[in-house]
Amino acid sequence: MALKATIYKVDLSVSDMDRHYYESHKLTVAKHPSETDERMMLRLVAFALNAHEHLELTKGLSTDDEPDIWQKSLSGELDVWISLGLPSEKVVRQSCAKAGQVVIYTYGGRPAEIWWDKINGSVQRFGNLRVVNLPEPETQALAALAQRNMQMQVNIQDGEVMVALGDAVVYLTPVELKAAS
């Protein structure tokens, strides 16, 4: 018998002083049975970091040919492709060919460093690719905040991210490994 996704309801309030974006989003997040709390919470942070009225969470882990988050134009073209984890060079190449902008958020500490050392040289040619690493201690602290119903406040200023859920606060310092050109 197949396991079903766990549904999370999130009221996400984004205050991004770097992009002058201030909006609230009501999200329904389906957490795949094999997805960790850390990854699910990072999807929400990635959503906040790229928040836009047309940004959408996708089916994620249950679909191989979709990113975790995307933004499509009104005519259906992929404007933004956002993935989490450590995709292969082939997946990165295909993503960059499909979308105007690709953002990959890596996490997990040493495995992410090893992945970047391996893939760095071969992805420099993609001008529409941005790669950001999220430090492991911070992402693990974020995972501990996961709840089925969340009122999540994300403040972004000078590249620093503050995530608040109730009285709990976690600070994230994203490290840009590759900037889009």
mmCIF file of the C-alpha atoms, coordinates in Angstrom:
data_MODEL
# 
_entry.id   MODEL 
# 
loop_
_atom_site.group_PDB 
_atom_site.id 
_atom_site.type_symbol 
_atom_site.label_atom_id 
_atom_site.label_alt_id 
_atom_site.label_comp_id 
_atom_site.label_asym_id 
_atom_site.label_entity_id 
_atom_site.label_seq_id 
_atom_site.pdbx_PDB_ins_code 
_atom_site.Cartn_x 
_atom_site.Cartn_y 
_atom_site.Cartn_z 
_atom_site.occupancy 
_atom_site.B_iso_or_equiv 
_atom_site.pdbx_formal_charge 
_atom_site.auth_seq_id 
_atom_site.auth_comp_id 
_atom_site.auth_asym_id 
_atom_site.auth_atom_id 
_atom_site.pdbx_PDB_model_num 
ATOM 1   C CA . MET A 1 1   ? 0.000  0.000  0.000   1.00 0.00 ? 1   MET A CA 1 
ATOM 2   C CA . ALA A 1 2   ? 1.385  3.389  -1.016  1.00 0.00 ? 2   ALA A CA 1 
ATOM 3   C CA . LEU A 1 3   ? 1.948  5.956  1.689   1.00 0.00 ? 3   LEU A CA 1 
ATOM 4   C CA . LYS A 1 4   ? 0.127  9.249  1.312   1.00 0.00 ? 4   LYS A CA 1 
ATOM 5   C CA . ALA A 1 5   ? 1.557  12.729 1.554   1.00 0.00 ? 5   ALA A CA 1 
ATOM 6   C CA . THR A 1 6   ? 1.131  14.651 4.793   1.00 0.00 ? 6   THR A CA 1 
ATOM 7   C CA . ILE A 1 7   ? -0.647 17.949 4.292   1.00 0.00 ? 7   ILE A CA 1 
ATOM 8   C CA . TYR A 1 8   ? 0.647  21.127 5.938   1.00 0.00 ? 8   TYR A CA 1 
ATOM 9   C CA . LYS A 1 9   ? -1.282 24.405 5.977   1.00 0.00 ? 9   LYS A CA 1 
ATOM 10  C CA . VAL A 1 10  ? 0.949  27.472 6.045   1.00 0.00 ? 10  VAL A CA 1 
ATOM 11  C CA . ASP A 1 11  ? 0.154  31.153 6.366   1.00 0.00 ? 11  ASP A CA 1 
ATOM 12  C CA . LEU A 1 12  ? 3.410  32.613 5.057   1.00 0.00 ? 12  LEU A CA 1 
ATOM 13  C CA . SER A 1 13  ? 4.063  36.303 5.564   1.00 0.00 ? 13  SER A CA 1 
ATOM 14  C CA . VAL A 1 14  ? 7.048  37.599 3.597   1.00 0.00 ? 14  VAL A CA 1 
ATOM 15  C CA . SER A 1 15  ? 8.793  40.900 4.294   1.00 0.00 ? 15  SER A CA 1 
ATOM 16  C CA . ASP A 1 16  ? 11.666 41.103 1.806   1.00 0.00 ? 16  ASP A CA 1 
ATOM 17  C CA . MET A 1 17  ? 13.365 44.448 2.297   1.00 0.00 ? 17  MET A CA 1 
ATOM 18  C CA . ASP A 1 18  ? 15.986 43.588 -0.335  1.00 0.00 ? 18  ASP A CA 1 
ATOM 19  C CA . ARG A 1 19  ? 13.356 43.259 -3.108  1.00 0.00 ? 19  ARG A CA 1 
ATOM 20  C CA . HIS A 1 20  ? 10.673 45.497 -1.542  1.00 0.00 ? 20  HIS A CA 1 
ATOM 21  C CA . TYR A 1 21  ? 8.199  42.615 -1.528  1.00 0.00 ? 21  TYR A CA 1 
ATOM 22  C CA . TYR A 1 22  ? 5.661  42.484 1.309   1.00 0.00 ? 22  TYR A CA 1 
ATOM 23  C CA . GLU A 1 23  ? 2.878  39.942 0.963   1.00 0.00 ? 23  GLU A CA 1 
ATOM 24  C CA . SER A 1 24  ? 1.100  37.039 2.652   1.00 0.00 ? 24  SER A CA 1 
ATOM 25  C CA . HIS A 1 25  ? 0.561  33.655 1.010   1.00 0.00 ? 25  HIS A CA 1 
ATOM 26  C CA . LYS A 1 26  ? -1.769 30.847 2.070   1.00 0.00 ? 26  LYS A CA 1 
ATOM 27  C CA . LEU A 1 27  ? -0.014 27.632 1.067   1.00 0.00 ? 27  LEU A CA 1 
ATOM 28  C CA . THR A 1 28  ? -0.983 23.995 1.177   1.00 0.00 ? 28  THR A CA 1 
ATOM 29  C CA . VAL A 1 29  ? 2.152  21.872 1.237   1.00 0.00 ? 29  VAL A CA 1 
ATOM 30  C CA . ALA A 1 30  ? 2.049  18.164 0.487   1.00 0.00 ? 30  ALA A CA 1 
ATOM 31  C CA . LYS A 1 31  ? 5.020  16.570 2.241   1.00 0.00 ? 31  LYS A CA 1 
ATOM 32  C CA . HIS A 1 32  ? 6.027  13.414 0.372   1.00 0.00 ? 32  HIS A CA 1 
ATOM 33  C CA . PRO A 1 33  ? 6.498  10.363 2.662   1.00 0.00 ? 33  PRO A CA 1 
ATOM 34  C CA . SER A 1 34  ? 10.235 10.314 1.866   1.00 0.00 ? 34  SER A CA 1 
ATOM 35  C CA . GLU A 1 35  ? 10.682 14.062 2.415   1.00 0.00 ? 35  GLU A CA 1 
ATOM 36  C CA . THR A 1 36  ? 12.259 15.250 5.659   1.00 0.00 ? 36  THR A CA 1 
ATOM 37  C CA . ASP A 1 37  ? 10.956 18.133 7.768   1.00 0.00 ? 37  ASP A CA 1 
ATOM 38  C CA . GLU A 1 38  ? 14.194 19.953 6.927   1.00 0.00 ? 38  GLU A CA 1 
ATOM 39  C CA . ARG A 1 39  ? 13.565 19.764 3.180   1.00 0.00 ? 39  ARG A CA 1 
ATOM 40  C CA . MET A 1 40  ? 9.908  20.713 3.500   1.00 0.00 ? 40  MET A CA 1 
ATOM 41  C CA . MET A 1 41  ? 10.763 23.768 5.605   1.00 0.00 ? 41  MET A CA 1 
ATOM 42  C CA . LEU A 1 42  ? 13.468 24.737 3.121   1.00 0.00 ? 42  LEU A CA 1 
ATOM 43  C CA . ARG A 1 43  ? 10.868 24.654 0.336   1.00 0.00 ? 43  ARG A CA 1 
ATOM 44  C CA . LEU A 1 44  ? 8.963  27.276 2.302   1.00 0.00 ? 44  LEU A CA 1 
ATOM 45  C CA . VAL A 1 45  ? 12.099 29.385 2.788   1.00 0.00 ? 45  VAL A CA 1 
ATOM 46  C CA . ALA A 1 46  ? 12.940 29.076 -0.924  1.00 0.00 ? 46  ALA A CA 1 
ATOM 47  C CA . PHE A 1 47  ? 9.389  30.173 -1.702  1.00 0.00 ? 47  PHE A CA 1 
ATOM 48  C CA . ALA A 1 48  ? 9.814  33.206 0.561   1.00 0.00 ? 48  ALA A CA 1 
ATOM 49  C CA . LEU A 1 49  ? 13.205 34.103 -0.932  1.00 0.00 ? 49  LEU A CA 1 
ATOM 50  C CA . ASN A 1 50  ? 11.670 34.156 -4.416  1.00 0.00 ? 50  ASN A CA 1 
ATOM 51  C CA . ALA A 1 51  ? 8.121  35.168 -3.501  1.00 0.00 ? 51  ALA A CA 1 
ATOM 52  C CA . HIS A 1 52  ? 6.006  36.500 -6.341  1.00 0.00 ? 52  HIS A CA 1 
ATOM 53  C CA . GLU A 1 53  ? 2.287  36.507 -7.043  1.00 0.00 ? 53  GLU A CA 1 
ATOM 54  C CA . HIS A 1 54  ? 2.717  33.804 -9.729  1.00 0.00 ? 54  HIS A CA 1 
ATOM 55  C CA . LEU A 1 55  ? 5.145  31.578 -7.794  1.00 0.00 ? 55  LEU A CA 1 
ATOM 56  C CA . GLU A 1 56  ? 3.774  28.069 -7.090  1.00 0.00 ? 56  GLU A CA 1 
ATOM 57  C CA . LEU A 1 57  ? 4.780  24.977 -5.175  1.00 0.00 ? 57  LEU A CA 1 
ATOM 58  C CA . THR A 1 58  ? 4.777  21.960 -7.508  1.00 0.00 ? 58  THR A CA 1 
ATOM 59  C CA . LYS A 1 59  ? 4.370  18.238 -6.895  1.00 0.00 ? 59  LYS A CA 1 
ATOM 60  C CA . GLY A 1 60  ? 8.054  18.204 -5.930  1.00 0.00 ? 60  GLY A CA 1 
ATOM 61  C CA . LEU A 1 61  ? 9.561  14.821 -5.090  1.00 0.00 ? 61  LEU A CA 1 
ATOM 62  C CA . SER A 1 62  ? 6.715  12.885 -6.670  1.00 0.00 ? 62  SER A CA 1 
ATOM 63  C CA . THR A 1 63  ? 7.554  14.210 -10.157 1.00 0.00 ? 63  THR A CA 1 
ATOM 64  C CA . ASP A 1 64  ? 10.967 13.916 -11.827 1.00 0.00 ? 64  ASP A CA 1 
ATOM 65  C CA . ASP A 1 65  ? 10.502 16.543 -14.534 1.00 0.00 ? 65  ASP A CA 1 
ATOM 66  C CA . GLU A 1 66  ? 9.319  19.399 -12.314 1.00 0.00 ? 66  GLU A CA 1 
ATOM 67  C CA . PRO A 1 67  ? 11.188 21.639 -9.895  1.00 0.00 ? 67  PRO A CA 1 
ATOM 68  C CA . ASP A 1 68  ? 10.110 22.095 -6.293  1.00 0.00 ? 68  ASP A CA 1 
ATOM 69  C CA . ILE A 1 69  ? 8.803  25.588 -7.053  1.00 0.00 ? 69  ILE A CA 1 
ATOM 70  C CA . TRP A 1 70  ? 8.154  27.375 -10.306 1.00 0.00 ? 70  TRP A CA 1 
ATOM 71  C CA . GLN A 1 71  ? 6.899  30.591 -11.743 1.00 0.00 ? 71  GLN A CA 1 
ATOM 72  C CA . LYS A 1 72  ? 5.237  30.555 -15.122 1.00 0.00 ? 72  LYS A CA 1 
ATOM 73  C CA . SER A 1 73  ? 4.456  33.485 -17.368 1.00 0.00 ? 73  SER A CA 1 
ATOM 74  C CA . LEU A 1 74  ? 0.872  34.245 -18.338 1.00 0.00 ? 74  LEU A CA 1 
ATOM 75  C CA . SER A 1 75  ? 1.530  32.429 -21.623 1.00 0.00 ? 75  SER A CA 1 
ATOM 76  C CA . GLY A 1 76  ? 2.722  29.297 -19.797 1.00 0.00 ? 76  GLY A CA 1 
ATOM 77  C CA . GLU A 1 77  ? 6.500  29.574 -20.242 1.00 0.00 ? 77  GLU A CA 1 
ATOM 78  C CA . LEU A 1 78  ? 8.734  28.740 -17.303 1.00 0.00 ? 78  LEU A CA 1 
ATOM 79  C CA . ASP A 1 79  ? 10.199 31.979 -15.972 1.00 0.00 ? 79  ASP A CA 1 
ATOM 80  C CA . VAL A 1 80  ? 11.724 30.623 -12.740 1.00 0.00 ? 80  VAL A CA 1 
ATOM 81  C CA . TRP A 1 81  ? 12.736 27.041 -11.844 1.00 0.00 ? 81  TRP A CA 1 
ATOM 82  C CA . ILE A 1 82  ? 13.641 26.487 -8.169  1.00 0.00 ? 82  ILE A CA 1 
ATOM 83  C CA . SER A 1 83  ? 15.079 23.202 -6.909  1.00 0.00 ? 83  SER A CA 1 
ATOM 84  C CA . LEU A 1 84  ? 16.390 21.970 -3.587  1.00 0.00 ? 84  LEU A CA 1 
ATOM 85  C CA . GLY A 1 85  ? 19.117 19.440 -3.068  1.00 0.00 ? 85  GLY A CA 1 
ATOM 86  C CA . LEU A 1 86  ? 22.009 18.220 -5.160  1.00 0.00 ? 86  LEU A CA 1 
ATOM 87  C CA . PRO A 1 87  ? 20.857 17.657 -8.757  1.00 0.00 ? 87  PRO A CA 1 
ATOM 88  C CA . SER A 1 88  ? 23.046 15.958 -11.334 1.00 0.00 ? 88  SER A CA 1 
ATOM 89  C CA . GLU A 1 89  ? 24.786 17.991 -14.031 1.00 0.00 ? 89  GLU A CA 1 
ATOM 90  C CA . LYS A 1 90  ? 22.290 16.600 -16.550 1.00 0.00 ? 90  LYS A CA 1 
ATOM 91  C CA . VAL A 1 91  ? 19.315 17.861 -14.491 1.00 0.00 ? 91  VAL A CA 1 
ATOM 92  C CA . VAL A 1 92  ? 20.965 21.275 -14.086 1.00 0.00 ? 92  VAL A CA 1 
ATOM 93  C CA . ARG A 1 93  ? 21.585 21.482 -17.843 1.00 0.00 ? 93  ARG A CA 1 
ATOM 94  C CA . GLN A 1 94  ? 17.986 20.492 -18.652 1.00 0.00 ? 94  GLN A CA 1 
ATOM 95  C CA . SER A 1 95  ? 16.591 22.953 -16.095 1.00 0.00 ? 95  SER A CA 1 
ATOM 96  C CA . CYS A 1 96  ? 18.656 25.812 -17.538 1.00 0.00 ? 96  CYS A CA 1 
ATOM 97  C CA . ALA A 1 97  ? 17.346 24.980 -21.021 1.00 0.00 ? 97  ALA A CA 1 
ATOM 98  C CA . LYS A 1 98  ? 13.709 24.972 -19.850 1.00 0.00 ? 98  LYS A CA 1 
ATOM 99  C CA . ALA A 1 99  ? 13.548 28.139 -17.737 1.00 0.00 ? 99  ALA A CA 1 
ATOM 100 C CA . GLY A 1 100 ? 14.617 31.746 -17.944 1.00 0.00 ? 100 GLY A CA 1 
ATOM 101 C CA . GLN A 1 101 ? 16.058 31.639 -14.417 1.00 0.00 ? 101 GLN A CA 1 
ATOM 102 C CA . VAL A 1 102 ? 17.152 28.599 -12.378 1.00 0.00 ? 102 VAL A CA 1 
ATOM 103 C CA . VAL A 1 103 ? 17.882 28.701 -8.649  1.00 0.00 ? 103 VAL A CA 1 
ATOM 104 C CA . ILE A 1 104 ? 19.246 25.698 -6.767  1.00 0.00 ? 104 ILE A CA 1 
ATOM 105 C CA . TYR A 1 105 ? 19.279 25.705 -2.970  1.00 0.00 ? 105 TYR A CA 1 
ATOM 106 C CA . THR A 1 106 ? 21.738 23.187 -1.575  1.00 0.00 ? 106 THR A CA 1 
ATOM 107 C CA . TYR A 1 107 ? 21.844 22.024 2.031   1.00 0.00 ? 107 TYR A CA 1 
ATOM 108 C CA . GLY A 1 108 ? 23.186 19.136 4.076   1.00 0.00 ? 108 GLY A CA 1 
ATOM 109 C CA . GLY A 1 109 ? 26.693 20.261 5.002   1.00 0.00 ? 109 GLY A CA 1 
ATOM 110 C CA . ARG A 1 110 ? 29.621 18.229 3.679   1.00 0.00 ? 110 ARG A CA 1 
ATOM 111 C CA . PRO A 1 111 ? 27.684 16.375 0.920   1.00 0.00 ? 111 PRO A CA 1 
ATOM 112 C CA . ALA A 1 112 ? 26.648 19.759 -0.526  1.00 0.00 ? 112 ALA A CA 1 
ATOM 113 C CA . GLU A 1 113 ? 30.286 20.916 -0.490  1.00 0.00 ? 113 GLU A CA 1 
ATOM 114 C CA . ILE A 1 114 ? 31.409 17.756 -2.282  1.00 0.00 ? 114 ILE A CA 1 
ATOM 115 C CA . TRP A 1 115 ? 28.597 18.142 -4.864  1.00 0.00 ? 115 TRP A CA 1 
ATOM 116 C CA . TRP A 1 116 ? 29.606 21.762 -5.536  1.00 0.00 ? 116 TRP A CA 1 
ATOM 117 C CA . ASP A 1 117 ? 33.304 20.880 -5.905  1.00 0.00 ? 117 ASP A CA 1 
ATOM 118 C CA . LYS A 1 118 ? 32.338 18.224 -8.460  1.00 0.00 ? 118 LYS A CA 1 
ATOM 119 C CA . ILE A 1 119 ? 29.815 20.242 -10.494 1.00 0.00 ? 119 ILE A CA 1 
ATOM 120 C CA . ASN A 1 120 ? 31.170 23.803 -10.201 1.00 0.00 ? 120 ASN A CA 1 
ATOM 121 C CA . GLY A 1 121 ? 33.344 23.849 -13.329 1.00 0.00 ? 121 GLY A CA 1 
ATOM 122 C CA . SER A 1 122 ? 30.715 22.349 -15.613 1.00 0.00 ? 122 SER A CA 1 
ATOM 123 C CA . VAL A 1 123 ? 27.863 24.717 -14.676 1.00 0.00 ? 123 VAL A CA 1 
ATOM 124 C CA . GLN A 1 124 ? 29.700 28.046 -14.934 1.00 0.00 ? 124 GLN A CA 1 
ATOM 125 C CA . ARG A 1 125 ? 28.556 28.391 -18.564 1.00 0.00 ? 125 ARG A CA 1 
ATOM 126 C CA . PHE A 1 126 ? 24.895 28.743 -17.527 1.00 0.00 ? 126 PHE A CA 1 
ATOM 127 C CA . GLY A 1 127 ? 24.250 32.457 -17.147 1.00 0.00 ? 127 GLY A CA 1 
ATOM 128 C CA . ASN A 1 128 ? 20.698 31.860 -15.919 1.00 0.00 ? 128 ASN A CA 1 
ATOM 129 C CA . LEU A 1 129 ? 21.817 29.616 -13.032 1.00 0.00 ? 129 LEU A CA 1 
ATOM 130 C CA . ARG A 1 130 ? 22.129 30.717 -9.426  1.00 0.00 ? 130 ARG A CA 1 
ATOM 131 C CA . VAL A 1 131 ? 23.312 28.314 -6.693  1.00 0.00 ? 131 VAL A CA 1 
ATOM 132 C CA . VAL A 1 132 ? 22.818 29.091 -2.995  1.00 0.00 ? 132 VAL A CA 1 
ATOM 133 C CA . ASN A 1 133 ? 23.931 26.977 -0.037  1.00 0.00 ? 133 ASN A CA 1 
ATOM 134 C CA . LEU A 1 134 ? 22.054 26.981 3.264   1.00 0.00 ? 134 LEU A CA 1 
ATOM 135 C CA . PRO A 1 135 ? 24.260 26.045 6.264   1.00 0.00 ? 135 PRO A CA 1 
ATOM 136 C CA . GLU A 1 136 ? 23.407 22.742 7.929   1.00 0.00 ? 136 GLU A CA 1 
ATOM 137 C CA . PRO A 1 137 ? 23.100 23.843 11.594  1.00 0.00 ? 137 PRO A CA 1 
ATOM 138 C CA . GLU A 1 138 ? 20.633 26.542 10.555  1.00 0.00 ? 138 GLU A CA 1 
ATOM 139 C CA . THR A 1 139 ? 18.535 24.231 8.365   1.00 0.00 ? 139 THR A CA 1 
ATOM 140 C CA . GLN A 1 140 ? 18.361 21.613 11.106  1.00 0.00 ? 140 GLN A CA 1 
ATOM 141 C CA . ALA A 1 141 ? 17.161 24.240 13.579  1.00 0.00 ? 141 ALA A CA 1 
ATOM 142 C CA . LEU A 1 142 ? 14.509 25.232 11.038  1.00 0.00 ? 142 LEU A CA 1 
ATOM 143 C CA . ALA A 1 143 ? 13.364 21.598 10.694  1.00 0.00 ? 143 ALA A CA 1 
ATOM 144 C CA . ALA A 1 144 ? 12.607 21.478 14.412  1.00 0.00 ? 144 ALA A CA 1 
ATOM 145 C CA . LEU A 1 145 ? 9.931  24.163 13.902  1.00 0.00 ? 145 LEU A CA 1 
ATOM 146 C CA . ALA A 1 146 ? 7.785  22.150 11.463  1.00 0.00 ? 146 ALA A CA 1 
ATOM 147 C CA . GLN A 1 147 ? 4.118  21.872 12.410  1.00 0.00 ? 147 GLN A CA 1 
ATOM 148 C CA . ARG A 1 148 ? 1.007  20.781 10.489  1.00 0.00 ? 148 ARG A CA 1 
ATOM 149 C CA . ASN A 1 149 ? -0.503 24.276 10.778  1.00 0.00 ? 149 ASN A CA 1 
ATOM 150 C CA . MET A 1 150 ? 1.958  27.150 10.705  1.00 0.00 ? 150 MET A CA 1 
ATOM 151 C CA . GLN A 1 151 ? 1.871  30.903 10.778  1.00 0.00 ? 151 GLN A CA 1 
ATOM 152 C CA . MET A 1 152 ? 5.316  31.619 9.439   1.00 0.00 ? 152 MET A CA 1 
ATOM 153 C CA . GLN A 1 153 ? 6.907  35.060 9.206   1.00 0.00 ? 153 GLN A CA 1 
ATOM 154 C CA . VAL A 1 154 ? 9.981  35.423 6.978   1.00 0.00 ? 154 VAL A CA 1 
ATOM 155 C CA . ASN A 1 155 ? 11.968 38.653 7.045   1.00 0.00 ? 155 ASN A CA 1 
ATOM 156 C CA . ILE A 1 156 ? 14.756 39.159 4.532   1.00 0.00 ? 156 ILE A CA 1 
ATOM 157 C CA . GLN A 1 157 ? 17.237 42.018 4.798   1.00 0.00 ? 157 GLN A CA 1 
ATOM 158 C CA . ASP A 1 158 ? 20.771 42.371 3.425   1.00 0.00 ? 158 ASP A CA 1 
ATOM 159 C CA . GLY A 1 159 ? 20.697 38.715 2.369   1.00 0.00 ? 159 GLY A CA 1 
ATOM 160 C CA . GLU A 1 160 ? 19.964 37.520 5.912   1.00 0.00 ? 160 GLU A CA 1 
ATOM 161 C CA . VAL A 1 161 ? 16.798 35.512 6.564   1.00 0.00 ? 161 VAL A CA 1 
ATOM 162 C CA . MET A 1 162 ? 14.832 35.440 9.807   1.00 0.00 ? 162 MET A CA 1 
ATOM 163 C CA . VAL A 1 163 ? 12.130 32.787 10.133  1.00 0.00 ? 163 VAL A CA 1 
ATOM 164 C CA . ALA A 1 164 ? 9.674  33.140 13.004  1.00 0.00 ? 164 ALA A CA 1 
ATOM 165 C CA . LEU A 1 165 ? 6.991  30.675 14.081  1.00 0.00 ? 165 LEU A CA 1 
ATOM 166 C CA . GLY A 1 166 ? 5.318  31.808 17.266  1.00 0.00 ? 166 GLY A CA 1 
ATOM 167 C CA . ASP A 1 167 ? 8.037  32.526 19.817  1.00 0.00 ? 167 ASP A CA 1 
ATOM 168 C CA . ALA A 1 168 ? 10.667 30.471 17.971  1.00 0.00 ? 168 ALA A CA 1 
ATOM 169 C CA . VAL A 1 169 ? 13.095 32.253 15.632  1.00 0.00 ? 169 VAL A CA 1 
ATOM 170 C CA . VAL A 1 170 ? 15.736 30.791 13.320  1.00 0.00 ? 170 VAL A CA 1 
ATOM 171 C CA . TYR A 1 171 ? 18.267 32.875 11.397  1.00 0.00 ? 171 TYR A CA 1 
ATOM 172 C CA . LEU A 1 172 ? 19.592 31.658 8.048   1.00 0.00 ? 172 LEU A CA 1 
ATOM 173 C CA . THR A 1 173 ? 22.615 33.026 6.230   1.00 0.00 ? 173 THR A CA 1 
ATOM 174 C CA . PRO A 1 174 ? 22.402 31.888 2.594   1.00 0.00 ? 174 PRO A CA 1 
ATOM 175 C CA . VAL A 1 175 ? 25.799 31.619 0.893   1.00 0.00 ? 175 VAL A CA 1 
ATOM 176 C CA . GLU A 1 176 ? 25.749 32.341 -2.833  1.00 0.00 ? 176 GLU A CA 1 
ATOM 177 C CA . LEU A 1 177 ? 27.989 29.797 -4.583  1.00 0.00 ? 177 LEU A CA 1 
ATOM 178 C CA . LYS A 1 178 ? 27.164 31.005 -8.099  1.00 0.00 ? 178 LYS A CA 1 
ATOM 179 C CA . ALA A 1 179 ? 25.425 34.168 -9.163  1.00 0.00 ? 179 ALA A CA 1 
ATOM 180 C CA . ALA A 1 180 ? 23.354 34.398 -12.314 1.00 0.00 ? 180 ALA A CA 1 
ATOM 181 C CA . SER A 1 181 ? 24.911 36.704 -14.894 1.00 0.00 ? 181 SER A CA 1 
# 
